[in-house]
Amino acid sequence: MAIVNAQLQITYTDLLVVPANKSYAITNILVCNTSVSTAASFKMYLVPDGDSVSDNVNMVVNSLELPPGETFTFDSERIVLEAGDKIVFDAAPDSGSGATTLAATVSYLEV
């Protein structure tokens, strides 16, 4: 099993892009609001290779607000991504230099 972590930005953040000739099974996605005083929100997209981010096509979480100190867990569904597919986030508000207080982790297995 492998993980990837990132601090979410106020612009689209490609958290995970599957490399050529690989397939990944996503086992868990966590998003934690590290702030002790400010709520933050995010959108999450599962984007097929060659497609663009689209609210109407590949959004799977829409403007989910996390109170300070809370963590969102996406683990009830198994998702298989093929080469070039990606997990993308869009988050707010800006906590400085385009970053937010949201820390995201994706756990995956190569299949």
Phi and psi in radians as a Rosetta constraint file:
Dihedral C 1 N 2 CA 2 C 2 CIRCULARHARMONIC -2.288 0.35
Dihedral N 2 CA 2 C 2 N 3 CIRCULARHARMONIC 2.801 0.35
Dihedral C 2 N 3 CA 3 C 3 CIRCULARHARMONIC -2.334 0.35
Dihedral N 3 CA 3 C 3 N 4 CIRCULARHARMONIC 2.735 0.35
Dihedral C 3 N 4 CA 4 C 4 CIRCULARHARMONIC -2.344 0.35
Dihedral N 4 CA 4 C 4 N 5 CIRCULARHARMONIC 2.423 0.35
Dihedral C 4 N 5 CA 5 C 5 CIRCULARHARMONIC -2.193 0.35
Dihedral N 5 CA 5 C 5 N 6 CIRCULARHARMONIC 2.634 0.35
Dihedral C 5 N 6 CA 6 C 6 CIRCULARHARMONIC -2.815 0.35
Dihedral N 6 CA 6 C 6 N 7 CIRCULARHARMONIC 2.646 0.35
Dihedral C 6 N 7 CA 7 C 7 CIRCULARHARMONIC -1.509 0.35
Dihedral N 7 CA 7 C 7 N 8 CIRCULARHARMONIC 2.201 0.35
Dihedral C 7 N 8 CA 8 C 8 CIRCULARHARMONIC -1.269 0.35
Dihedral N 8 CA 8 C 8 N 9 CIRCULARHARMONIC 2.541 0.35
Dihedral C 8 N 9 CA 9 C 9 CIRCULARHARMONIC -1.841 0.35
Dihedral N 9 CA 9 C 9 N 10 CIRCULARHARMONIC 2.968 0.35
Dihedral C 9 N 10 CA 10 C 10 CIRCULARHARMONIC -1.448 0.35
Dihedral N 10 CA 10 C 10 N 11 CIRCULARHARMONIC -0.105 0.35
Dihedral C 10 N 11 CA 11 C 11 CIRCULARHARMONIC -1.876 0.35
Dihedral N 11 CA 11 C 11 N 12 CIRCULARHARMONIC 2.959 0.35
Dihedral C 11 N 12 CA 12 C 12 CIRCULARHARMONIC -0.980 0.35
Dihedral N 12 CA 12 C 12 N 13 CIRCULARHARMONIC 2.261 0.35
Dihedral C 12 N 13 CA 13 C 13 CIRCULARHARMONIC -2.007 0.35
Dihedral N 13 CA 13 C 13 N 14 CIRCULARHARMONIC 2.001 0.35
Dihedral C 13 N 14 CA 14 C 14 CIRCULARHARMONIC -1.383 0.35
Dihedral N 14 CA 14 C 14 N 15 CIRCULARHARMONIC 1.727 0.35
Dihedral C 14 N 15 CA 15 C 15 CIRCULARHARMONIC -1.317 0.35
Dihedral N 15 CA 15 C 15 N 16 CIRCULARHARMONIC -0.640 0.35
Dihedral C 15 N 16 CA 16 C 16 CIRCULARHARMONIC -2.529 0.35
Dihedral N 16 CA 16 C 16 N 17 CIRCULARHARMONIC 2.223 0.35
Dihedral C 16 N 17 CA 17 C 17 CIRCULARHARMONIC -2.151 0.35
Dihedral N 17 CA 17 C 17 N 18 CIRCULARHARMONIC 2.167 0.35
Dihedral C 17 N 18 CA 18 C 18 CIRCULARHARMONIC -1.294 0.35
Dihedral N 18 CA 18 C 18 N 19 CIRCULARHARMONIC 2.213 0.35
Dihedral C 18 N 19 CA 19 C 19 CIRCULARHARMONIC -1.186 0.35
Dihedral N 19 CA 19 C 19 N 20 CIRCULARHARMONIC 2.862 0.35
Dihedral C 19 N 20 CA 20 C 20 CIRCULARHARMONIC -0.978 0.35
Dihedral N 20 CA 20 C 20 N 21 CIRCULARHARMONIC 2.511 0.35
Dihedral C 20 N 21 CA 21 C 21 CIRCULARHARMONIC 1.084 0.35
Dihedral N 21 CA 21 C 21 N 22 CIRCULARHARMONIC 0.435 0.35
Dihedral C 21 N 22 CA 22 C 22 CIRCULARHARMONIC -2.217 0.35
Dihedral N 22 CA 22 C 22 N 23 CIRCULARHARMONIC 2.751 0.35
Dihedral C 22 N 23 CA 23 C 23 CIRCULARHARMONIC -2.358 0.35
Dihedral N 23 CA 23 C 23 N 24 CIRCULARHARMONIC 2.374 0.35
Dihedral C 23 N 24 CA 24 C 24 CIRCULARHARMONIC -2.106 0.35
Dihedral N 24 CA 24 C 24 N 25 CIRCULARHARMONIC 2.387 0.35
Dihedral C 24 N 25 CA 25 C 25 CIRCULARHARMONIC -1.733 0.35
Dihedral N 25 CA 25 C 25 N 26 CIRCULARHARMONIC 2.066 0.35
Dihedral C 25 N 26 CA 26 C 26 CIRCULARHARMONIC -1.423 0.35
Dihedral N 26 CA 26 C 26 N 27 CIRCULARHARMONIC 2.159 0.35
Dihedral C 26 N 27 CA 27 C 27 CIRCULARHARMONIC -1.749 0.35
Dihedral N 27 CA 27 C 27 N 28 CIRCULARHARMONIC -0.459 0.35
Dihedral C 27 N 28 CA 28 C 28 CIRCULARHARMONIC -2.867 0.35
Dihedral N 28 CA 28 C 28 N 29 CIRCULARHARMONIC 2.462 0.35
Dihedral C 28 N 29 CA 29 C 29 CIRCULARHARMONIC -2.256 0.35
Dihedral N 29 CA 29 C 29 N 30 CIRCULARHARMONIC 2.223 0.35
Dihedral C 29 N 30 CA 30 C 30 CIRCULARHARMONIC -2.115 0.35
Dihedral N 30 CA 30 C 30 N 31 CIRCULARHARMONIC 2.434 0.35
Dihedral C 30 N 31 CA 31 C 31 CIRCULARHARMONIC -2.301 0.35
Dihedral N 31 CA 31 C 31 N 32 CIRCULARHARMONIC 2.127 0.35
Dihedral C 31 N 32 CA 32 C 32 CIRCULARHARMONIC -2.034 0.35
Dihedral N 32 CA 32 C 32 N 33 CIRCULARHARMONIC 2.287 0.35
Dihedral C 32 N 33 CA 33 C 33 CIRCULARHARMONIC -1.536 0.35
Dihedral N 33 CA 33 C 33 N 34 CIRCULARHARMONIC 1.883 0.35
Dihedral C 33 N 34 CA 34 C 34 CIRCULARHARMONIC -1.396 0.35
Dihedral N 34 CA 34 C 34 N 35 CIRCULARHARMONIC -0.109 0.35
Dihedral C 34 N 35 CA 35 C 35 CIRCULARHARMONIC -1.240 0.35
Dihedral N 35 CA 35 C 35 N 36 CIRCULARHARMONIC 2.595 0.35
Dihedral C 35 N 36 CA 36 C 36 CIRCULARHARMONIC -1.728 0.35
Dihedral N 36 CA 36 C 36 N 37 CIRCULARHARMONIC -0.067 0.35
Dihedral C 36 N 37 CA 37 C 37 CIRCULARHARMONIC -2.433 0.35
Dihedral N 37 CA 37 C 37 N 38 CIRCULARHARMONIC -0.230 0.35
Dihedral C 37 N 38 CA 38 C 38 CIRCULARHARMONIC -2.171 0.35
Dihedral N 38 CA 38 C 38 N 39 CIRCULARHARMONIC 2.298 0.35
Dihedral C 38 N 39 CA 39 C 39 CIRCULARHARMONIC -1.253 0.35
Dihedral N 39 CA 39 C 39 N 40 CIRCULARHARMONIC 2.710 0.35
Dihedral C 39 N 40 CA 40 C 40 CIRCULARHARMONIC -2.479 0.35
Dihedral N 40 CA 40 C 40 N 41 CIRCULARHARMONIC 2.786 0.35
Dihedral C 40 N 41 CA 41 C 41 CIRCULARHARMONIC -2.386 0.35
Dihedral N 41 CA 41 C 41 N 42 CIRCULARHARMONIC 2.811 0.35
Dihedral C 41 N 42 CA 42 C 42 CIRCULARHARMONIC -2.630 0.35
Dihedral N 42 CA 42 C 42 N 43 CIRCULARHARMONIC 2.757 0.35
Dihedral C 42 N 43 CA 43 C 43 CIRCULARHARMONIC -2.024 0.35
Dihedral N 43 CA 43 C 43 N 44 CIRCULARHARMONIC 2.549 0.35
Dihedral C 43 N 44 CA 44 C 44 CIRCULARHARMONIC -2.237 0.35
Dihedral N 44 CA 44 C 44 N 45 CIRCULARHARMONIC 2.429 0.35
Dihedral C 44 N 45 CA 45 C 45 CIRCULARHARMONIC -2.228 0.35
Dihedral N 45 CA 45 C 45 N 46 CIRCULARHARMONIC 2.506 0.35
Dihedral C 45 N 46 CA 46 C 46 CIRCULARHARMONIC -1.939 0.35
Dihedral N 46 CA 46 C 46 N 47 CIRCULARHARMONIC 1.884 0.35
Dihedral C 46 N 47 CA 47 C 47 CIRCULARHARMONIC -1.931 0.35
Dihedral N 47 CA 47 C 47 N 48 CIRCULARHARMONIC 2.060 0.35
Dihedral C 47 N 48 CA 48 C 48 CIRCULARHARMONIC -1.160 0.35
Dihedral N 48 CA 48 C 48 N 49 CIRCULARHARMONIC 2.678 0.35
Dihedral C 48 N 49 CA 49 C 49 CIRCULARHARMONIC -0.886 0.35
Dihedral N 49 CA 49 C 49 N 50 CIRCULARHARMONIC 2.273 0.35
Dihedral C 49 N 50 CA 50 C 50 CIRCULARHARMONIC 1.519 0.35
Dihedral N 50 CA 50 C 50 N 51 CIRCULARHARMONIC -0.191 0.35
Dihedral C 50 N 51 CA 51 C 51 CIRCULARHARMONIC -1.612 0.35
Dihedral N 51 CA 51 C 51 N 52 CIRCULARHARMONIC 2.838 0.35
Dihedral C 51 N 52 CA 52 C 52 CIRCULARHARMONIC -1.778 0.35
Dihedral N 52 CA 52 C 52 N 53 CIRCULARHARMONIC 2.779 0.35
Dihedral C 52 N 53 CA 53 C 53 CIRCULARHARMONIC -1.102 0.35
Dihedral N 53 CA 53 C 53 N 54 CIRCULARHARMONIC 2.312 0.35
Dihedral C 53 N 54 CA 54 C 54 CIRCULARHARMONIC -2.540 0.35
Dihedral N 54 CA 54 C 54 N 55 CIRCULARHARMONIC 2.160 0.35
Dihedral C 54 N 55 CA 55 C 55 CIRCULARHARMONIC -1.026 0.35
Dihedral N 55 CA 55 C 55 N 56 CIRCULARHARMONIC -0.593 0.35
Dihedral C 55 N 56 CA 56 C 56 CIRCULARHARMONIC -1.523 0.35
Dihedral N 56 CA 56 C 56 N 57 CIRCULARHARMONIC -0.162 0.35
Dihedral C 56 N 57 CA 57 C 57 CIRCULARHARMONIC -2.110 0.35
Dihedral N 57 CA 57 C 57 N 58 CIRCULARHARMONIC -0.852 0.35
Dihedral C 57 N 58 CA 58 C 58 CIRCULARHARMONIC -2.194 0.35
Dihedral N 58 CA 58 C 58 N 59 CIRCULARHARMONIC 0.289 0.35
Dihedral C 58 N 59 CA 59 C 59 CIRCULARHARMONIC -1.337 0.35
Dihedral N 59 CA 59 C 59 N 60 CIRCULARHARMONIC 2.340 0.35
Dihedral C 59 N 60 CA 60 C 60 CIRCULARHARMONIC -2.045 0.35
Dihedral N 60 CA 60 C 60 N 61 CIRCULARHARMONIC -0.319 0.35
Dihedral C 60 N 61 CA 61 C 61 CIRCULARHARMONIC -2.329 0.35
Dihedral N 61 CA 61 C 61 N 62 CIRCULARHARMONIC 2.214 0.35
Dihedral C 61 N 62 CA 62 C 62 CIRCULARHARMONIC -1.985 0.35
Dihedral N 62 CA 62 C 62 N 63 CIRCULARHARMONIC 1.907 0.35
Dihedral C 62 N 63 CA 63 C 63 CIRCULARHARMONIC 0.844 0.35
Dihedral N 63 CA 63 C 63 N 64 CIRCULARHARMONIC 0.871 0.35
Dihedral C 63 N 64 CA 64 C 64 CIRCULARHARMONIC -1.319 0.35
Dihedral N 64 CA 64 C 64 N 65 CIRCULARHARMONIC 2.121 0.35
Dihedral C 64 N 65 CA 65 C 65 CIRCULARHARMONIC -1.603 0.35
Dihedral N 65 CA 65 C 65 N 66 CIRCULARHARMONIC 2.250 0.35
Dihedral C 65 N 66 CA 66 C 66 CIRCULARHARMONIC -1.905 0.35
Dihedral N 66 CA 66 C 66 N 67 CIRCULARHARMONIC 2.123 0.35
Dihedral C 66 N 67 CA 67 C 67 CIRCULARHARMONIC -1.111 0.35
Dihedral N 67 CA 67 C 67 N 68 CIRCULARHARMONIC 2.852 0.35
Dihedral C 67 N 68 CA 68 C 68 CIRCULARHARMONIC -0.947 0.35
Dihedral N 68 CA 68 C 68 N 69 CIRCULARHARMONIC 2.342 0.35
Dihedral C 68 N 69 CA 69 C 69 CIRCULARHARMONIC 1.390 0.35
Dihedral N 69 CA 69 C 69 N 70 CIRCULARHARMONIC 0.000 0.35
Dihedral C 69 N 70 CA 70 C 70 CIRCULARHARMONIC -1.608 0.35
Dihedral N 70 CA 70 C 70 N 71 CIRCULARHARMONIC 2.722 0.35
Dihedral C 70 N 71 CA 71 C 71 CIRCULARHARMONIC -2.222 0.35
Dihedral N 71 CA 71 C 71 N 72 CIRCULARHARMONIC 2.337 0.35
Dihedral C 71 N 72 CA 72 C 72 CIRCULARHARMONIC -1.717 0.35
Dihedral N 72 CA 72 C 72 N 73 CIRCULARHARMONIC 2.365 0.35
Dihedral C 72 N 73 CA 73 C 73 CIRCULARHARMONIC -2.122 0.35
Dihedral N 73 CA 73 C 73 N 74 CIRCULARHARMONIC 2.222 0.35
Dihedral C 73 N 74 CA 74 C 74 CIRCULARHARMONIC -2.018 0.35
Dihedral N 74 CA 74 C 74 N 75 CIRCULARHARMONIC 1.661 0.35
Dihedral C 74 N 75 CA 75 C 75 CIRCULARHARMONIC -2.487 0.35
Dihedral N 75 CA 75 C 75 N 76 CIRCULARHARMONIC 0.112 0.35
Dihedral C 75 N 76 CA 76 C 76 CIRCULARHARMONIC -1.526 0.35
Dihedral N 76 CA 76 C 76 N 77 CIRCULARHARMONIC -0.281 0.35
Dihedral C 76 N 77 CA 77 C 77 CIRCULARHARMONIC -2.013 0.35
Dihedral N 77 CA 77 C 77 N 78 CIRCULARHARMONIC 2.545 0.35
Dihedral C 77 N 78 CA 78 C 78 CIRCULARHARMONIC -1.762 0.35
Dihedral N 78 CA 78 C 78 N 79 CIRCULARHARMONIC 2.329 0.35
Dihedral C 78 N 79 CA 79 C 79 CIRCULARHARMONIC -2.123 0.35
Dihedral N 79 CA 79 C 79 N 80 CIRCULARHARMONIC 2.288 0.35
Dihedral C 79 N 80 CA 80 C 80 CIRCULARHARMONIC -1.926 0.35
Dihedral N 80 CA 80 C 80 N 81 CIRCULARHARMONIC 2.161 0.35
Dihedral C 80 N 81 CA 81 C 81 CIRCULARHARMONIC -1.920 0.35
Dihedral N 81 CA 81 C 81 N 82 CIRCULARHARMONIC 2.419 0.35
Dihedral C 81 N 82 CA 82 C 82 CIRCULARHARMONIC -1.746 0.35
Dihedral N 82 CA 82 C 82 N 83 CIRCULARHARMONIC 3.031 0.35
Dihedral C 82 N 83 CA 83 C 83 CIRCULARHARMONIC -0.857 0.35
Dihedral N 83 CA 83 C 83 N 84 CIRCULARHARMONIC 2.257 0.35
Dihedral C 83 N 84 CA 84 C 84 CIRCULARHARMONIC 1.541 0.35
Dihedral N 84 CA 84 C 84 N 85 CIRCULARHARMONIC -0.318 0.35
Dihedral C 84 N 85 CA 85 C 85 CIRCULARHARMONIC -1.184 0.35
Dihedral N 85 CA 85 C 85 N 86 CIRCULARHARMONIC 2.693 0.35
Dihedral C 85 N 86 CA 86 C 86 CIRCULARHARMONIC -2.595 0.35
Dihedral N 86 CA 86 C 86 N 87 CIRCULARHARMONIC 2.781 0.35
Dihedral C 86 N 87 CA 87 C 87 CIRCULARHARMONIC -1.875 0.35
Dihedral N 87 CA 87 C 87 N 88 CIRCULARHARMONIC 2.160 0.35
Dihedral C 87 N 88 CA 88 C 88 CIRCULARHARMONIC -2.163 0.35
Dihedral N 88 CA 88 C 88 N 89 CIRCULARHARMONIC 2.454 0.35
Dihedral C 88 N 89 CA 89 C 89 CIRCULARHARMONIC -2.123 0.35
Dihedral N 89 CA 89 C 89 N 90 CIRCULARHARMONIC 2.643 0.35
Dihedral C 89 N 90 CA 90 C 90 CIRCULARHARMONIC -2.327 0.35
Dihedral N 90 CA 90 C 90 N 91 CIRCULARHARMONIC 2.218 0.35
Dihedral C 90 N 91 CA 91 C 91 CIRCULARHARMONIC -2.390 0.35
Dihedral N 91 CA 91 C 91 N 92 CIRCULARHARMONIC 2.888 0.35
Dihedral C 91 N 92 CA 92 C 92 CIRCULARHARMONIC -2.760 0.35
Dihedral N 92 CA 92 C 92 N 93 CIRCULARHARMONIC 2.812 0.35
Dihedral C 92 N 93 CA 93 C 93 CIRCULARHARMONIC -1.544 0.35
Dihedral N 93 CA 93 C 93 N 94 CIRCULARHARMONIC 2.962 0.35
Dihedral C 93 N 94 CA 94 C 94 CIRCULARHARMONIC -1.199 0.35
Dihedral N 94 CA 94 C 94 N 95 CIRCULARHARMONIC 2.167 0.35
Dihedral C 94 N 95 CA 95 C 95 CIRCULARHARMONIC -1.794 0.35
Dihedral N 95 CA 95 C 95 N 96 CIRCULARHARMONIC 0.148 0.35
Dihedral C 95 N 96 CA 96 C 96 CIRCULARHARMONIC 2.266 0.35
Dihedral N 96 CA 96 C 96 N 97 CIRCULARHARMONIC 2.291 0.35
Dihedral C 96 N 97 CA 97 C 97 CIRCULARHARMONIC 1.022 0.35
Dihedral N 97 CA 97 C 97 N 98 CIRCULARHARMONIC 0.516 0.35
Dihedral C 97 N 98 CA 98 C 98 CIRCULARHARMONIC 1.449 0.35
Dihedral N 98 CA 98 C 98 N 99 CIRCULARHARMONIC -0.002 0.35
Dihedral C 98 N 99 CA 99 C 99 CIRCULARHARMONIC -1.654 0.35
Dihedral N 99 CA 99 C 99 N 100 CIRCULARHARMONIC 2.792 0.35
Dihedral C 99 N 100 CA 100 C 100 CIRCULARHARMONIC -1.990 0.35
Dihedral N 100 CA 100 C 100 N 101 CIRCULARHARMONIC -3.105 0.35
Dihedral C 100 N 101 CA 101 C 101 CIRCULARHARMONIC -1.637 0.35
Dihedral N 101 CA 101 C 101 N 102 CIRCULARHARMONIC 0.271 0.35
Dihedral C 101 N 102 CA 102 C 102 CIRCULARHARMONIC -1.701 0.35
Dihedral N 102 CA 102 C 102 N 103 CIRCULARHARMONIC 2.201 0.35
Dihedral C 102 N 103 CA 103 C 103 CIRCULARHARMONIC -1.889 0.35
Dihedral N 103 CA 103 C 103 N 104 CIRCULARHARMONIC 2.237 0.35
Dihedral C 103 N 104 CA 104 C 104 CIRCULARHARMONIC -2.034 0.35
Dihedral N 104 CA 104 C 104 N 105 CIRCULARHARMONIC 2.514 0.35
Dihedral C 104 N 105 CA 105 C 105 CIRCULARHARMONIC -2.332 0.35
Dihedral N 105 CA 105 C 105 N 106 CIRCULARHARMONIC 2.339 0.35
Dihedral C 105 N 106 CA 106 C 106 CIRCULARHARMONIC -2.096 0.35
Dihedral N 106 CA 106 C 106 N 107 CIRCULARHARMONIC 2.262 0.35
Dihedral C 106 N 107 CA 107 C 107 CIRCULARHARMONIC -1.868 0.35
Dihedral N 107 CA 107 C 107 N 108 CIRCULARHARMONIC 2.358 0.35
Dihedral C 107 N 108 CA 108 C 108 CIRCULARHARMONIC -2.600 0.35
Dihedral N 108 CA 108 C 108 N 109 CIRCULARHARMONIC 2.805 0.35
Dihedral C 108 N 109 CA 109 C 109 CIRCULARHARMONIC -2.131 0.35
Dihedral N 109 CA 109 C 109 N 110 CIRCULARHARMONIC 2.452 0.35
Dihedral C 109 N 110 CA 110 C 110 CIRCULARHARMONIC -1.355 0.35
Dihedral N 110 CA 110 C 110 N 111 CIRCULARHARMONIC 2.310 0.35
